Amino acid sequence: MADLNGKKIAFLATDMVEQVELTEPWNAVAAAGGEPELVSLEAGEIQGFNHYDKADTFHVDRTVGDVTADAYDGLVIPGGVGNPDTMRMDEDALRFVREFAQSGKPMGVICHAPWMLVEADVVRGRTLTSFWSIKTDVRNAGGDWVDEQVVVDGSLVTSRYPKDIPAFNERLIEVIERAPVGAVG
């Protein structure tokens, strides 16, 4: 059984997050003993979506302008079209993603969320997957895009869409579990 006790995992999301891509990995991290924390662009709440329909709202624990990767043991970026499209225009969100990429700490990125990696310029030389509609963006940014359920490239775990979430969660938890608490690299 996975043990993430003592590990704090940031979930970076904003309005229009694909709800299941936030809640299912969140629940998997919590069930394994990890401490998930919602980091967003602004304080308050964010609006989840079930594809194009409004769903639940979620309380923001911290704003991205007030945190650094040093405070966390891992990062999860859920998808949805609007969520990463909005966040990739925010310099603090991009800085946060770059910090994780440079630290080598675990990152789980699903669906359209690899747009954040593209915009942060951290996909060059990496193998990853995403929702099919952004594969050209990943390739143009220097990434090796593959069509697989889940791809692990070092500490980076990527997946395509909600049907892949069980496999994504399993691999994400494995990668986070192997990483030392609070360690860089």
N, C-alpha and C positions, 0 to 999 in steps of 0.2 A: 504494500500500500504506500502511496506517495506521501512524502512528509515535507511540507513547505513551512513548517513552524519557524517563526522568526523572520520570514521573508515578506517584505512589503512590495507589492506589485502595483505600479501606476497603470491606470486605464485612461488613455488619452482620447477624449471624445467631446463632441459638441452637438448642437441641434442637428436633427436628421440622421443620427446614428441608427444603423440597423439594429433594432432592439435585441434580437436573438444573438447577434454577434457581440453584444456587450454582456448580456445577462448569463449566457451559458458558460463562456470562459470565466466570468466573474465567479459564478457558482462553483465551477471546477477548482479554481484557485482557493476559494474559501473552504470547500470540502476537504482539500488537501492540507488545510491548516495555515494557508497563507493569508496575508492581510491585504485585500484589494482596496484601492483608493481611487476615486474618480477625480481626474485632473481635467480641467476644461479652460476655455478661453476667458470666461467670466464667472463670477460667483453666482450662486442661486441654483437654478435647475436647468437641465437640458431636456429637450424633447426627443424621445425615441420614436422610431417609425417601424412599421411592418411593411416593408417595401415602400409604397407611396402613401400609406395611410398612417395618420398619427396614432401613436400607441401611448405608453406610459411616460411620465417624467421622472428624472433621476436627480437627486441632490448632489451638487458638486462639493467635493471635500476640499480641494485646493485649486487655485488658478495656476496656469502654466507659467505665468510671469513670476510666481513666488516660489518655484521649485527648481531643483536641479536633479540630474540623474544620480548624483551621489546619495540622495535620500532613499533610493529604491534599489531593489534587487532584480527587477524586471519591468518590462513595459509591454502592454497589450494595446494595439490600435485596432479597434473594430471598424468595419466598413460602413456600407451605405454610400450612396453617391454623394449626397450633400455634405456629410460629415467630413471626410478628408478633403473635399474640394474647398470647403470653407477654411479648414485648419491650415491647409498648405499656403494660405495667404498671410498667416500670422507668424511673425519672426520669432516670437517666444516658443511657439509650438515647434518650429523648425529647429531652433537651437536645442530644445529638449531632445528631439529625435537624433540630432547629430551627436549629442553627448552620449546617448545610449550606444549608438553605432561605434563611436570612437572608444568607448569603455569596454566593448565586447560583452556587456551584460545581455542576458536573454531579452529578445524582442519577439512578440507574437503579432503578426500583421495579417489581416484577412480581407478578402474581397477587393474593394476599391481602395482600401487603406494603403497599399503600396505607393499610391500617389504621394503620400507623405515622404516615403523613402526617396522617390524620384526627385521631388522638390528640394529635399535636404541634401541631394547629391551623394547618397550613400549606397547606391545599388551597383555601381561599377565593379565588375568582376564577381558579383554574387549570383548564385542560382536561386531563383524564387518563382513562385506562382502568384496568381491574382485572378480576379474576375477577367474574363477574356477580353473585354472591351478596352482594357488598359495595357494589354501585352505589348503593343507598339511603343507606348510611353516607357515601359520598363526596358525594352530593348534599346530604344533611342538614348536612354540614360546609361547604357553600358551594362545592363543586367542580362543574364542568361535566363529567359523566361521559358518555363516548361509547364505543360498541362498535366499536373498531377494533383491528387487529393490534398496532400500535405508535403511540403518540402522543408527539409532542415539543412541549412548551410551554416555550420558552426553554431553560433548562438541565435541565429535568425530562423524563425519558424513562420512559414507562410502557408496560406490556404486560399481556395477559390471562392467559396460561397457557403451559405448556411448548411447545406447538406453535408459539407465536409467537417462541420464543427466537432463531432465526436472524435475523429482522428486528429484534428487540430488540437483539441484539448489534451488528448493523451500525450502527444509529442511535446506540446508546450510545457506541461507539468514535468515531464521527464527532463527537459532541458533546464528548466528553472531549478529542479531538485538537485541536479548535478553541480550547479553553480554555487560557489561559496557564498554564505550570507555576507552581504555588504562588501564583497570583494570586487575589485576591478579586474576585468579580463575573463 
